[in-house]
Amino acid sequence: MDPSPVEPVTRRLGITSRIRALVAHVPGEADWLIDVGTNHGILPIAALRAGCAARCVAIDKSRTALAETRRRLRRSGCLDRVRLVCADTLAAVELPAPEHRVVVCLAGLGPRTIVDLLASGLPRIAARPTRLLLNPLVSSAGPRRFLREHGFDLVADETVADRGREYELLVAEAG
Ligand SMILES: C[S@@+](CC[C@H](N)C(=O)[O-])C[C@H]1O[C@@H](n2cnc3c(N)ncnc32)[C@H](O)[C@@H]1O
């Protein structure tokens, strides 16, 4: 079999099995992927390359992380499809118009941070067709409670193995 030309590129970009599991839950018809705590923009790059999101918003509270994200996006030819936002809350972030299907990802963050971020964006998240991808670094108990209390349905609940660790991945939609 021919060696896949994609393999070395994805490894260099840091597209691990956890990132691939997240991309698998971005529906092909998603208009916007909003990646909160994007760090180096690996998820937006992977989703755009896979063709499952038309545009992305990459949010991080760290300007240093976003500078590296910008460099990687430019190198991978994705910069024109990603809006970079420096923020530590969803409250001030301009979201696309309500008719757009949106996927909001909060991955590689602590459970408390995930709940706080969701709470800060809830009114606007709930006002449109939104899918949430939650991948807490440790316990998922807090995010699960938030989803229950705010009327979200779990559409997938998985454990992903990545480089010797297991991660929980919750996918939810407004009920
Ligand atoms: C461990 S990295 C996770 C990167 C990526 N989401 C992933 O799953 O691989 C966490 C990133 O979240 C950012 N972050 C942490 N708390 C945040 C907050 N409240 N708002 C925005 N970004 C935050 C950090 O600056 C860091 O870049």
The ligand as a Gaussian input file, in Angstrom:
#p B3LYP/6-31G(d) Opt

LIG

0 1
 C       -4.144000      22.892000      27.096000
 S       -4.522000      24.106000      25.867000
 C       -5.769000      23.229000      24.963000
 C       -5.608000      23.472000      23.487000
 C       -6.646000      22.812000      22.595000
 N       -7.997000      23.299000      22.856000
 C       -6.631000      21.314000      22.726000
 O       -7.642000      20.719000      23.108000
 O       -5.588000      20.724000      22.427000
 C       -5.498000      25.262000      26.783000
 C       -5.620000      26.640000      26.099000
 O       -6.759000      27.297000      26.624000
 C       -6.465000      28.654000      26.880000
 N       -7.419000      29.082000      27.920000
 C       -7.485000      28.694000      29.215000
 N       -8.520000      29.279000      29.847000
 C       -9.129000      30.077000      28.913000
 C      -10.263000      30.969000      28.946000
 N      -10.988000      31.154000      30.042000
 N      -10.588000      31.617000      27.805000
 C       -9.867000      31.453000      26.669000
 N       -8.772000      30.641000      26.586000
 C       -8.427000      29.960000      27.687000
 C       -5.001000      28.647000      27.277000
 O       -4.408000      29.917000      27.051000
 C       -4.435000      27.553000      26.354000
 O       -3.968000      28.093000      25.149000

